Amino acid sequence: MKKQIYILASLLLVSGMALAQKGNLKRANKLFEMRAYIEAAQIYEKKERTQEVLQNLADSYYYNANLQKAIKTYRELFVTYGDSIDIELHFRYAQALKGTKNYKDADFHLSRYYNKRINTPVFMDALDKTTPHTFKLKQIESANSTSDFGLSFFGDDKVAFASARNSKNPSYSWNNLPYLDLYKATITDSGTLENIIPFSDEINTDSHESNATFSSDGKTMYFNRTNKTRTKTDEERIAHIKIFRAELVDNIWTHVTELPFNSNAYSTEHPTLSKDGKTLYFASDMPGTIGGFDIYKVAINDDGTYSEPENLGDKVNTKHREQFPYISDLDVLYFSSDGHQGYGGLDVLRSNMVNGRFGKPINLGGTINSSLDDFAYTIREKNNSGYVSSNRNGYDRLYGFVREENILTKYLVEGIVQDKSSKELLAGSLVTLFDETGTVIQDTLVGEKAGYLFKIEPNKKYKVRGTRKAYIPQDVEFSTDSKGKISHNIYLTLEAYVNAEERVKENEKGDVQIQLDKIYFDFDKSNIREDAATTLNVLVDLMKKYPDMEVEVSAHTDARGPDQYNLSLSKSRAASTLEYLVSKDIDRNRLKSIGYGEMQPLNECVKEGICTDEAYDVNRRCEFTIIN
């Protein structure tokens, strides 16, 4: 009997242990779904090393940046269950290996993942020689600094950033750090945060707030806030992030509202505002996203409404994470990604806007990117200085940087200038090279062979312009790439105004003139009559069509009357004509007026009394000569 009782008790004990084991595993999985990775890992560590346990344990370490333990656990997972492992595990394992700078093993798994050869050291070496800038970083110090990141410009002399320094906040289950709040501060010349003040309770709540961006006038702020309610998705329960807008009224942040494209089913985060305040860029994992998170934009309408979110497309976005966008004053997009080739974790990249679209992103290189996460990049382009966040030292930290030219890079662009119609070489043409700010870098007058050559730099946006008197200027935009393309060969084919416009003719002296109906003035007057205005409006339209066209307005009289009187009258009429064109929004700098009096007759009527009225009338005229 005792034996039977012992056996029964043993069975009940084993059954109870099995139920407890199962229950604990269920709790670990629940914690994992809720992204409470530290607590989940503590339970998984004590469980039988099944494929599910090893995978979730390795991911828990990975998502919490405990890379040594992640690598050890991924390695065990691959050794034990290699044939049945999801392909995405190769990517995460490779990222963990990159985090410890084990590029050889990382590239093995990335090559498996992408089904093509990946060689990170070669990529890094090439980037050192082609990235246009190098960066000098300095960590920003502050008292009670704990997981600070996402520093942004806040007016001329202040900054805003997110921090977990408020120990009174509840702890976040992901990493056991206090919930994030937004702070404002000043930065000293030595790189220390001072006068640190939290934003008001209207902004900071008992949830996460981070990633503030401000309008140019400092009166509008967009920022992140984590939703308090967790939403059950197909795979996990997530507290999604939303973007909020606040207004500064009487020096108080108020009118906090969430944006209409937020959702409880997905996250919108990391807002950044264009300089003109008309476009908001952000990251999201909304439906239609290419990868984990993509960069989107919305137009901000004059009435305060927003357009539908627009995905920036597969040149910018990958099947992995693109986050922390920042749009500079020059409309250069900076963002962080682990989907484009890089050094490990999130890397900062830039994408130039060319003809209204963002081009292929360029990694900013090893002087700013590390083997761990580098993100929340902001810059004042003209000052070549800014801020970036990184967890390269174990915690999220703020860094200031100065950007300098990479002297290792020297590229060139060359070509010839020729007539569009005849293909004749146009010796003596002016070719000008502009940078992305519109600043002239170089210019040259081409010689007999009509060739030009400029030294340029990699990974930048340029414009080359060909100009010639009496020809329509031609602009060609291009970006240098990072694949070793040193030489760009751009033929500039200029079209003569006489070929493009029926009203433009070349006269016997070789001057290129715009043929208009004759302009009449009242006797002894220089004011523009209504019929003359109608004629001049044709010229206005033509000059607006060709915004680089420059015109000399000249007025002529016949030989009747005193010489000095005729000269003064012609000058007044030419000046009056010029002022009319300016009144129609033609830039004064594009115009020149001159009065010739009776000095340039078109016939032999050079004295009074020798010609008919009709013959003298030929010489009374206004001419419009293209001078550029």
C-alpha positions as CSV (number, residue, x, y, z in Angstrom):
1,M,0.0,0.0,0.0
2,K,2.8,2.3,1.0
3,K,4.5,1.4,-2.3
4,Q,1.4,2.3,-4.2
5,I,1.1,5.6,-2.3
6,Y,4.8,6.4,-3.0
7,I,4.3,5.7,-6.7
8,L,1.2,7.8,-6.9
9,A,2.9,10.6,-5.0
10,S,5.9,10.4,-7.4
11,L,3.6,10.5,-10.4
12,L,1.8,13.5,-9.0
13,L,5.2,15.2,-8.3
14,V,6.4,14.6,-11.8
15,S,3.1,15.7,-13.3
16,G,3.2,18.8,-11.2
17,M,6.8,19.6,-12.3
18,A,5.8,19.1,-15.9
19,L,2.9,21.4,-15.5
20,A,5.1,24.0,-13.8
21,Q,7.7,23.6,-16.5
22,K,5.1,24.1,-19.2
23,G,3.6,27.0,-17.3
24,N,6.9,28.8,-16.9
25,L,7.7,28.3,-20.6
26,K,4.3,29.8,-21.4
27,R,5.1,32.8,-19.2
28,A,8.5,33.2,-20.8
29,N,6.9,33.2,-24.3
30,K,4.4,35.8,-23.1
31,L,7.2,38.0,-21.8
32,F,9.1,37.5,-25.1
33,E,6.0,38.6,-27.0
34,M,5.7,41.7,-24.8
35,R,9.4,42.4,-25.5
36,A,10.3,42.0,-21.9
37,Y,13.5,40.4,-23.0
38,I,15.5,40.5,-19.7
39,E,12.8,38.7,-17.8
40,A,12.1,36.3,-20.6
41,A,15.8,35.4,-20.9
42,Q,16.0,34.6,-17.1
43,I,13.3,31.9,-17.6
44,Y,14.6,30.6,-20.9
45,E,18.0,30.1,-19.4
46,K,16.6,27.4,-17.0
47,K,14.6,25.5,-19.6
48,E,15.4,22.5,-21.8
49,R,17.3,23.7,-24.8
50,T,14.7,23.1,-27.4
51,Q,14.8,24.9,-30.8
52,E,12.1,27.3,-29.6
53,V,13.9,28.0,-26.3
54,L,17.3,28.5,-27.9
55,Q,15.9,30.8,-30.7
56,N,13.9,33.0,-28.3
57,L,16.8,33.1,-25.8
58,A,19.3,34.1,-28.5
59,D,16.9,36.8,-29.8
60,S,16.3,38.1,-26.3
61,Y,20.0,38.6,-25.8
62,Y,20.3,40.1,-29.3
63,Y,17.5,42.6,-28.9
64,N,18.9,43.7,-25.6
65,A,22.5,44.1,-27.1
66,N,23.9,41.3,-24.9
67,L,25.9,40.2,-28.0
68,Q,28.4,37.8,-26.4
69,K,25.6,35.7,-25.0
70,A,23.6,36.1,-28.2
71,I,26.5,34.8,-30.3
72,K,27.0,31.8,-27.9
73,T,23.3,30.9,-28.0
74,Y,22.9,31.4,-31.8
75,R,26.0,29.2,-32.3
76,E,24.4,26.4,-30.1
77,L,21.1,26.8,-32.1
78,F,22.9,26.5,-35.4
79,V,25.0,23.5,-34.4
80,T,22.0,21.7,-32.9
81,Y,19.2,22.6,-35.4
82,G,21.1,24.0,-38.4
83,D,19.0,22.4,-41.1
84,S,15.6,23.7,-39.9
85,I,16.5,27.2,-38.8
86,D,14.6,30.1,-40.3
87,I,16.7,32.1,-42.8
88,E,16.1,35.3,-40.8
89,L,18.2,33.8,-37.9
90,H,21.2,34.0,-40.2
91,F,20.7,37.8,-40.5
92,R,20.4,38.3,-36.7
93,Y,23.3,36.0,-36.0
94,A,25.5,37.9,-38.5
95,Q,24.5,41.3,-36.9
96,A,25.5,40.0,-33.5
97,L,28.9,38.8,-34.9
98,K,29.4,42.2,-36.6
99,G,28.8,43.8,-33.2
100,T,31.9,42.0,-32.0
101,K,33.8,42.8,-35.2
102,N,33.9,39.1,-36.3
103,Y,33.3,40.0,-39.9
104,K,34.6,36.7,-41.3
105,D,31.8,34.6,-39.6
106,A,29.3,37.4,-40.1
107,D,29.9,37.5,-43.8
108,F,29.5,33.7,-44.0
109,H,25.9,34.0,-42.7
110,L,25.1,37.1,-44.6
111,S,26.2,35.4,-47.8
112,R,23.8,32.6,-47.0
113,Y,21.1,35.0,-46.2
114,Y,21.5,37.2,-49.4
115,N,22.5,34.3,-51.6
116,K,25.5,36.3,-52.8
117,R,29.0,36.9,-51.6
118,I,29.3,39.5,-48.9
119,N,32.7,40.9,-48.0
120,T,32.4,43.5,-45.3
121,P,36.2,44.3,-44.9
122,V,36.4,45.0,-48.7
123,F,33.3,47.2,-48.5
124,M,34.8,49.1,-45.5
125,D,38.1,49.6,-47.3
126,A,36.4,50.9,-50.4
127,L,34.2,53.3,-48.3
128,D,37.2,54.8,-46.6
129,K,38.5,55.9,-50.0
130,T,35.1,57.1,-51.4
131,T,33.1,58.6,-48.6
132,P,33.2,62.4,-49.0
133,H,33.6,63.3,-45.3
134,T,35.4,62.1,-42.2
135,F,34.0,62.8,-38.7
136,K,35.5,63.8,-35.4
137,L,33.3,62.6,-32.6
138,K,33.2,63.7,-29.0
139,Q,30.9,62.3,-26.4
140,I,28.6,64.9,-24.8
141,E,28.8,64.8,-21.0
142,S,26.1,65.5,-18.6
143,A,25.3,64.9,-14.9
144,N,23.1,61.8,-14.3
145,S,23.6,60.7,-17.9
146,T,21.7,57.5,-18.4
147,S,20.7,56.3,-21.9
148,D,20.5,59.7,-23.6
149,F,19.8,59.8,-27.3
150,G,18.1,61.6,-30.1
151,L,19.5,65.1,-29.7
152,S,17.9,67.7,-32.0
153,F,18.3,71.4,-32.6
154,F,15.9,73.5,-30.6
155,G,16.3,77.2,-31.6
156,D,19.7,78.8,-32.0
157,D,21.2,77.9,-28.7
158,K,19.2,75.0,-27.2
159,V,18.9,71.3,-27.9
160,A,16.3,68.7,-27.0
161,F,16.9,65.0,-26.3
162,A,15.4,61.9,-24.8
163,S,16.7,60.3,-21.6
164,A,16.0,57.6,-19.1
165,R,17.5,59.7,-16.3
166,N,14.3,60.1,-14.4
167,S,14.5,57.3,-11.8
168,K,11.0,58.1,-10.6
169,N,9.6,56.8,-13.8
170,P,8.5,53.1,-14.0
171,S,11.1,50.7,-15.5
172,Y,10.7,49.5,-19.1
173,S,10.5,45.7,-19.3
174,W,12.7,45.6,-22.4
175,N,15.9,46.8,-20.7
176,N,14.8,47.6,-17.1
177,L,15.7,51.3,-17.5
178,P,13.2,54.0,-16.6
179,Y,10.8,55.2,-19.2
180,L,12.1,57.9,-21.5
181,D,11.3,61.6,-21.1
182,L,12.1,64.6,-23.3
183,Y,14.5,67.3,-22.0
184,K,15.8,70.6,-23.2
185,A,19.3,71.9,-22.5
186,T,22.2,74.0,-23.7
187,I,25.6,72.7,-24.8
188,T,28.8,74.4,-23.7
189,D,31.8,74.8,-26.0
190,S,33.5,72.0,-24.2
191,G,30.7,69.6,-25.1
192,T,28.8,69.4,-21.8
193,L,25.0,69.5,-21.4
194,E,23.9,72.2,-19.0
195,N,20.7,73.8,-17.8
196,I,18.9,70.4,-18.3
197,I,15.1,70.8,-17.8
198,P,12.4,68.3,-18.5
199,F,9.6,69.3,-20.8
200,S,6.3,69.9,-19.0
201,D,3.9,67.1,-18.0
202,E,1.8,68.1,-21.0
203,I,4.7,66.5,-23.1
204,N,6.2,64.0,-20.6
205,T,3.8,61.3,-19.4
206,D,4.2,58.0,-17.6
207,S,5.0,56.5,-21.0
208,H,8.0,56.9,-23.4
209,E,8.5,60.3,-25.1
210,S,11.4,60.8,-27.5
211,N,12.7,62.2,-30.8
212,A,11.5,65.7,-30.8
213,T,11.7,67.9,-34.0
214,F,10.8,71.6,-34.2
215,S,9.6,74.0,-36.9
216,S,11.9,76.8,-38.0
217,D,10.1,79.3,-35.8
218,G,10.3,77.0,-32.8
219,K,6.5,77.1,-32.2
220,T,5.6,73.6,-33.4
221,M,7.0,70.3,-32.1
222,Y,6.5,66.8,-33.3
223,F,7.6,63.9,-31.0
224,N,7.2,60.2,-30.2
225,R,5.0,58.8,-27.5
226,T,4.5,55.1,-26.8
227,N,0.9,53.9,-26.7
228,K,-0.2,52.8,-23.2
229,T,-2.4,50.0,-24.6
230,R,-0.7,46.9,-26.0
231,T,-2.3,45.6,-29.1
232,K,-2.4,41.8,-29.9
233,T,-1.1,41.2,-33.4
234,D,-0.8,37.8,-35.2
235,E,2.5,37.1,-33.5
236,E,3.0,39.3,-30.5
237,R,1.5,41.9,-28.2
238,I,3.0,45.3,-28.8
239,A,2.7,48.8,-27.3
240,H,2.9,50.8,-30.5
241,I,4.5,54.2,-30.9
242,K,2.7,57.3,-32.2
243,I,3.7,60.8,-33.4
244,F,2.2,63.7,-31.6
245,R,2.1,67.4,-32.4
246,A,2.4,70.3,-29.8
247,E,2.2,74.0,-30.1
248,L,4.1,76.7,-28.1
249,V,1.6,79.2,-26.8
250,D,2.7,81.9,-24.3
251,N,5.9,80.0,-23.8
252,I,4.0,76.8,-22.8
253,W,3.8,73.7,-24.8
254,T,0.1,72.8,-25.3
255,H,-2.5,71.6,-27.7
256,V,-0.9,68.1,-27.8
257,T,-2.7,66.0,-30.5
258,E,-1.8,62.8,-32.2
259,L,-1.4,62.7,-35.9
260,P,-4.3,61.2,-38.0
261,F,-2.2,58.5,-39.7
262,N,-1.3,57.0,-36.3
263,S,-2.8,53.6,-35.5
264,N,-3.1,51.1,-32.6
265,A,-2.1,48.4,-35.2
266,Y,1.3,49.8,-36.1
267,S,3.9,52.3,-35.1
268,T,4.8,55.7,-36.5
269,E,8.0,57.2,-35.0
270,H,11.1,59.4,-35.4
271,P,9.5,62.5,-37.0
272,T,11.7,65.1,-38.8
273,L,10.5,68.3,-40.4
274,S,11.7,69.9,-43.6
275,K,13.1,73.4,-43.3
276,D,10.0,75.0,-45.0
277,G,7.7,73.1,-42.6
278,K,5.8,71.5,-45.5
279,T,7.0,67.9,-45.3
280,L,7.2,65.5,-42.4
281,Y,9.4,62.5,-42.7
282,F,9.0,59.5,-40.2
283,A,9.6,55.8,-39.8
284,S,6.8,53.2,-39.7
285,D,5.9,49.6,-40.0
286,M,2.4,50.3,-41.3
287,P,0.8,48.0,-43.9
288,G,2.7,48.3,-47.3
289,T,6.0,48.6,-45.6
290,I,8.9,46.8,-47.4
291,G,10.6,45.7,-44.3
292,G,10.6,46.0,-40.5
293,F,10.4,49.8,-40.6
294,D,10.5,52.0,-43.7
295,I,10.9,55.8,-44.1
296,Y,7.8,57.6,-45.1
297,K,6.8,61.2,-45.8
298,V,3.6,63.3,-45.6
299,A,2.8,66.7,-47.0
300,I,1.6,69.2,-44.4
301,N,-1.2,71.2,-46.1
302,D,-1.8,74.9,-45.5
303,D,-4.9,74.1,-43.6
304,G,-3.0,71.9,-41.2
305,T,-4.2,68.6,-42.7
306,Y,-1.9,65.9,-43.9
307,S,-1.6,64.0,-47.1
308,E,-1.6,60.2,-47.2
309,P,1.8,58.7,-46.1
310,E,4.1,58.0,-49.0
311,N,6.8,55.3,-48.8
312,L,10.1,56.6,-50.1
313,G,10.6,53.4,-52.1
314,D,13.1,50.5,-52.4
315,K,16.1,52.7,-53.1
316,V,15.9,54.0,-49.5
317,N,14.0,51.2,-47.8
318,T,15.0,47.5,-47.4
319,K,13.3,44.4,-45.9
320,H,14.9,45.3,-42.6
321,R,15.0,48.5,-40.5
322,E,15.2,52.0,-41.8
323,Q,14.6,54.4,-38.9
324,F,15.6,57.8,-37.4
325,P,15.3,59.9,-40.6
326,Y,16.6,63.5,-40.6
327,I,16.1,65.9,-43.5
328,S,18.7,68.6,-43.6
329,D,18.3,72.2,-44.8
330,L,19.7,71.1,-48.1
331,D,17.0,68.4,-48.5
332,V,19.6,65.7,-47.9
333,L,18.0,62.7,-46.2
334,Y,20.0,61.0,-43.4
335,F,18.7,57.9,-41.7
336,S,19.8,54.7,-40.0
337,S,19.5,51.2,-41.4
338,D,20.7,47.7,-40.8
339,G,19.4,46.6,-44.2
340,H,22.0,48.3,-46.3
341,Q,25.5,47.0,-46.2
342,G,27.4,48.5,-43.2
343,Y,29.6,48.1,-40.2
344,G,27.1,46.4,-37.9
345,G,23.8,47.2,-36.2
346,L,22.2,50.5,-37.4
347,D,24.5,52.6,-39.6
348,V,23.9,56.2,-40.6
349,L,23.4,56.8,-44.4
350,R,22.6,59.7,-46.6
351,S,20.5,60.0,-49.8
352,N,20.6,63.0,-52.1
353,M,17.5,64.3,-53.7
354,V,18.0,64.4,-57.4
355,N,15.1,65.6,-59.6
356,G,12.6,65.3,-56.8
357,R,13.5,61.7,-55.8
358,F,16.0,60.3,-53.3
359,G,18.8,58.3,-54.8
360,K,20.8,55.3,-53.7
361,P,21.9,55.8,-50.0
362,I,25.6,56.1,-49.2
363,N,27.1,54.9,-45.9
364,L,28.7,57.7,-44.0
365,G,31.8,55.6,-43.2
366,G,33.8,54.2,-40.3
367,T,34.6,57.6,-38.7
368,I,31.0,57.9,-37.6
369,N,29.6,54.4,-37.8
370,S,30.6,51.6,-35.4
371,S,29.9,47.9,-35.2
372,L,26.9,48.6,-33.0
373,D,23.9,51.0,-33.4
374,D,24.5,54.5,-34.6
375,F,21.4,56.6,-35.1
376,A,19.5,59.9,-34.7
377,Y,22.0,61.9,-36.9
378,T,21.4,65.6,-37.2
379,I,23.5,68.2,-38.9
380,R,23.7,71.9,-39.8
381,E,25.2,71.5,-43.3
382,K,26.7,74.9,-43.7
383,N,28.5,74.6,-40.3
384,N,29.5,70.9,-41.0
385,S,28.7,70.1,-37.4
386,G,25.9,68.1,-35.6
387,Y,25.0,65.3,-33.3
388,V,24.6,61.5,-33.5
389,S,23.6,58.8,-31.0
390,S,25.3,55.5,-30.4
391,N,25.3,52.5,-28.1
392,R,28.9,51.7,-29.0
393,N,30.0,51.9,-25.4
394,G,27.2,49.8,-24.0
395,Y,24.5,52.4,-23.4
396,D,22.9,55.0,-25.6
397,R,25.0,58.1,-25.6
398,L,25.1,61.5,-27.3
399,Y,28.0,62.6,-29.5
400,G,28.8,65.9,-31.1
401,F,30.8,65.8,-34.4
402,V,32.6,68.0,-36.8
403,R,32.5,67.0,-40.5
404,E,35.6,67.4,-42.7
405,E,36.5,66.8,-46.3
406,N,37.9,63.4,-47.0
407,I,41.2,64.2,-48.8
408,L,41.5,60.6,-50.1
409,T,38.8,61.2,-52.7
410,K,39.4,62.8,-56.0
411,Y,36.9,62.3,-58.8
412,L,36.4,64.2,-62.1
413,V,33.7,65.1,-64.6
414,E,34.6,65.9,-68.2
415,G,32.9,66.4,-71.6
416,I,32.5,68.7,-74.6
417,V,30.1,71.5,-75.6
418,Q,28.4,71.3,-79.0
419,D,25.5,72.8,-80.9
420,K,22.4,70.7,-80.6
421,S,21.4,71.0,-84.2
422,S,24.7,71.1,-86.2
423,K,26.8,69.2,-83.6
424,E,29.4,71.9,-84.2
425,L,31.9,72.3,-81.3
426,L,31.2,75.5,-79.5
427,A,34.6,76.9,-78.5
428,G,34.5,79.7,-76.1
429,S,31.4,78.4,-74.2
430,L,31.3,78.8,-70.4
431,V,31.0,75.6,-68.3
432,T,30.2,75.9,-64.6
433,L,30.2,73.3,-61.9
434,F,27.8,73.8,-58.9
435,D,27.6,71.9,-55.6
436,E,24.3,70.8,-54.0
437,T,23.9,74.2,-52.3
438,G,24.1,76.0,-55.7
439,T,27.5,77.4,-54.9
440,V,29.9,77.7,-57.9
441,I,32.8,75.2,-57.4
442,Q,34.7,75.8,-60.7
443,D,34.1,77.3,-64.1
444,T,36.0,77.5,-67.4
445,L,35.8,78.8,-70.9
446,V,36.3,75.9,-73.3
447,G,39.0,76.1,-75.9
448,E,39.1,75.1,-79.6
449,K,38.2,71.5,-78.9
450,A,35.3,72.6,-76.7
451,G,36.4,70.3,-73.9
452,Y,36.2,70.8,-70.1
453,L,37.3,68.8,-67.0
454,F,36.6,69.4,-63.3
455,K,37.8,67.6,-60.2
456,I,34.9,66.4,-58.0
457,E,34.4,64.2,-55.0
458,P,32.5,60.9,-54.5
459,N,29.1,60.6,-53.0
460,K,27.9,64.1,-53.6
461,K,25.3,65.8,-55.8
462,Y,26.5,68.2,-58.5
463,K,25.2,70.3,-61.4
464,V,27.2,71.2,-64.5
465,R,25.9,74.0,-66.7
466,G,26.8,75.0,-70.2
467,T,26.2,78.6,-71.3
468,R,26.9,80.7,-74.4
469,K,25.6,83.9,-75.8
470,A,22.4,83.5,-77.8
471,Y,22.1,79.9,-76.6
472,I,19.7,78.3,-74.1
473,P,21.8,77.2,-71.0
474,Q,21.8,73.5,-70.3
475,D,21.9,72.0,-66.7
476,V,22.8,68.4,-66.0
477,E,22.5,67.1,-62.4
478,F,24.4,64.0,-61.4
479,S,25.6,62.2,-58.2
480,T,28.9,60.5,-57.9
481,D,28.6,56.9,-56.6
482,S,30.7,54.6,-54.4
483,K,31.5,51.9,-57.0
484,G,34.8,53.4,-58.2
485,K,33.3,55.4,-61.0
486,I,35.9,58.2,-61.1
487,S,35.1,59.8,-64.4
488,H,31.7,61.2,-65.6
489,N,31.5,62.1,-69.2
490,I,28.8,64.6,-69.8
491,Y,28.2,66.1,-73.3
492,L,26.6,69.5,-73.1
493,T,24.4,70.1,-76.2
494,L,23.3,73.7,-76.4
495,E,20.3,74.8,-78.5
496,A,20.5,78.3,-80.1
497,Y,17.5,80.6,-79.4
498,V,17.2,81.1,-83.2
499,N,16.5,77.4,-83.6
500,A,14.2,77.1,-80.6
501,E,12.0,80.2,-81.1
502,E,10.4,81.5,-84.3
503,R,10.6,85.1,-83.1
504,V,14.3,85.0,-82.5
505,K,16.4,86.0,-85.6
506,E,20.0,86.9,-86.3
507,N,20.5,90.2,-88.1
508,E,23.2,91.1,-90.6
509,K,25.6,92.3,-87.9
510,G,25.3,88.9,-86.2
511,D,23.2,90.2,-83.3
512,V,20.5,87.8,-82.1
513,Q,17.3,89.7,-81.6
514,I,13.7,89.1,-80.5
515,Q,11.3,90.2,-83.3
516,L,8.3,92.0,-81.9
517,D,5.6,94.2,-83.4
518,K,6.7,97.8,-83.5
519,I,6.3,99.8,-80.3
520,Y,4.8,103.3,-80.6
521,F,5.3,106.2,-78.2
522,D,3.2,109.4,-78.1
523,F,5.0,112.4,-79.5
524,D,7.7,113.7,-77.2
525,K,6.7,111.1,-74.6
526,S,8.4,108.0,-73.2
527,N,5.5,106.4,-71.2
528,I,4.4,102.9,-72.3
529,R,1.1,103.0,-74.2
530,E,-1.5,100.3,-73.9
531,D,-0.8,98.9,-77.4
532,A,3.0,98.9,-76.6
533,A,2.3,97.0,-73.3
534,T,0.5,94.3,-75.3
535,T,3.5,93.9,-77.5
536,L,5.9,93.9,-74.6
537,N,3.9,91.1,-72.9
538,V,5.1,88.8,-75.6
539,L,8.7,89.5,-74.5
540,V,7.7,89.0,-70.8
541,D,6.4,85.5,-71.6
542,L,9.5,84.6,-73.5
543,M,11.8,85.7,-70.7
544,K,9.8,83.8,-68.1
545,K,10.1,80.7,-70.3
546,Y,13.9,81.1,-70.4
547,P,14.8,82.4,-66.9
548,D,18.5,82.7,-67.8
549,M,17.9,84.9,-70.9
550,E,19.4,88.4,-70.6
551,V,18.2,91.2,-73.0
552,E,19.4,94.6,-74.0
553,V,16.5,97.0,-74.6
554,S,17.6,99.7,-77.1
555,A,15.7,102.7,-78.4
556,H,16.4,104.6,-81.6
557,T,15.1,107.8,-83.2
558,D,15.3,109.2,-86.7
559,A,17.6,112.0,-87.8
560,R,15.0,114.8,-87.5
561,G,15.5,117.1,-84.6
562,P,18.5,118.1,-82.4
563,D,21.0,115.3,-81.8
564,Q,21.1,115.7,-78.0
565,Y,17.3,115.9,-77.8
566,N,17.0,112.6,-79.7
567,L,19.6,110.9,-77.6
568,S,17.9,111.9,-74.3
569,L,14.5,110.9,-75.6
570,S,15.7,107.5,-76.7
571,K,17.4,106.9,-73.3
572,S,14.1,107.7,-71.6
573,R,12.1,105.4,-73.8
574,A,14.5,102.5,-73.4
575,A,14.5,103.0,-69.6
576,S,10.7,103.2,-69.5
577,T,10.5,100.0,-71.5
578,L,12.9,98.3,-69.0
579,E,10.8,99.5,-66.1
580,Y,7.7,98.0,-67.6
581,L,9.4,94.6,-67.9
582,V,10.5,94.8,-64.3
583,S,6.9,95.6,-63.3
584,K,6.0,92.2,-64.8
585,D,8.4,90.4,-62.5
586,I,11.4,90.2,-64.8
587,D,14.6,90.5,-62.7
588,R,16.3,93.8,-63.3
589,N,19.6,92.1,-63.4
590,R,18.6,90.4,-66.6
591,L,17.9,93.6,-68.4
592,K,20.0,96.5,-69.8
593,S,18.7,99.7,-71.4
594,I,20.4,102.0,-73.8
595,G,19.4,104.9,-76.0
596,Y,21.2,105.4,-79.2
597,G,19.3,108.4,-80.5
598,E,19.9,108.8,-84.2
599,M,23.3,107.1,-84.2
600,Q,22.3,103.7,-85.7
601,P,20.0,104.2,-88.7
602,L,18.9,101.2,-90.7
603,N,19.0,103.2,-94.0
604,E,20.6,106.3,-95.6
605,C,18.3,108.8,-93.9
606,V,21.0,110.4,-91.8
607,K,20.0,114.0,-92.2
608,E,16.8,116.0,-92.1
609,G,15.0,116.7,-95.4
610,I,16.4,113.9,-97.6
611,C,13.8,111.1,-97.0
612,T,10.1,110.5,-97.0
613,D,8.3,110.2,-93.7
614,E,8.0,106.5,-94.3
615,A,11.8,106.1,-94.8
616,Y,12.5,108.1,-91.6
617,D,10.0,105.9,-89.7
618,V,12.1,102.8,-90.4
619,N,14.8,104.2,-88.0
620,R,12.4,105.0,-85.2
621,R,12.3,101.7,-83.3
622,C,13.0,99.6,-80.1
623,E,15.2,96.6,-80.4
624,F,15.6,93.6,-78.1
625,T,19.0,91.9,-78.4
626,I,19.8,88.8,-76.5
627,I,23.1,89.5,-74.7
628,N,23.3,86.2,-72.8
